[in-house]
Amino acid sequence: MNILVILGHPDPGSFNHAIAHAVAGALREQGHEVTLRDLHAEGFDPILPAAEIPKGAALPPAIQEHCDQLAAADGLVIVHPNW
């Protein structure tokens, strides 16, 4: 299976990072294809600009890549803090 792991924590030494990497490693050991996306390390901006709201709007390449990976994933793991 193609599994997408999305990590949303700013501290690379966090428990969330440890969880995301442990999950990705365990899934790979089980033979899955895994993509791990660290949103903070990528500089991902979670604010939705108004120009991206209309259906069919042109997306920045990085956002389009995220959308394509989500669409292609057979499974999704999201790791984030609850503050």
N, C-alpha and C positions, 0 to 999 in steps of 0.2 A: 504494500500500500504506500501511497504518497502522503506523508504526514507533514503538515505545516505547524511548527511550534513558534508562537509569537510571544515575545518577552517584553514586558513593559515596566521596567524598574530602572531608575537612574544609577544605582550603585552596583558596580560590577562585583563587589564582595558580598552582596546581599543573599539572603536565603532564597529569594525568588530566582536569582541567577543559578544558584546551586540546583534548585528544583528543575529549572528549564534544561540545564545541561545533563542532569541525571536522566530525565525523561528522554531527551534526544538520544543519549547513549544507549539506554535500554531498548528503545525502538530500533535503533540501528543494529544492535546485537540480535534482535529478533528478525532481521532481514528487511526491514522497512526502509524506504527512501525518505530521508528526513531533511527538511529545510528549517533552520533556526534563524528567525529574524529578531534582532535586538533593536527595538524601535528607538530607544534612547541613543544607542551607539550610532545609529543611522542619522540622527538628528531629525527624526520624524516629527512633524508639526501636526498635532491632533485637531487643530482648529480647521473647520470646514469653510473654505472661502465660498462666498455666494455664487461665484462663477462656476463652481463644481456641482451645484445643486440641480440644475436642469438635466433631464434625461438626455443622454447622448453628449453631454458636455465634454470638451477636450480636457484630458487629465494630464498633469505633469508625468513624465516618464516613470519616476519613482513610484507614484501612486498607481499608475497603470500596471507596473510590475507586481505590486502588492495584490491588486485586483485579479490579475492573471493567476498568481500563485494560489489565492483563495479559491478561485473557480476550478483549478486543477487538483486541489487537495481532496483526498479520500477521507482524511481525518484532520481534525484541528485541535490543538492544545494551546490554551491561552494562560499565561502565567503573569500575574500582576499583583501589586500590593492592594490591600483594602485599608485605606487610611480614613 
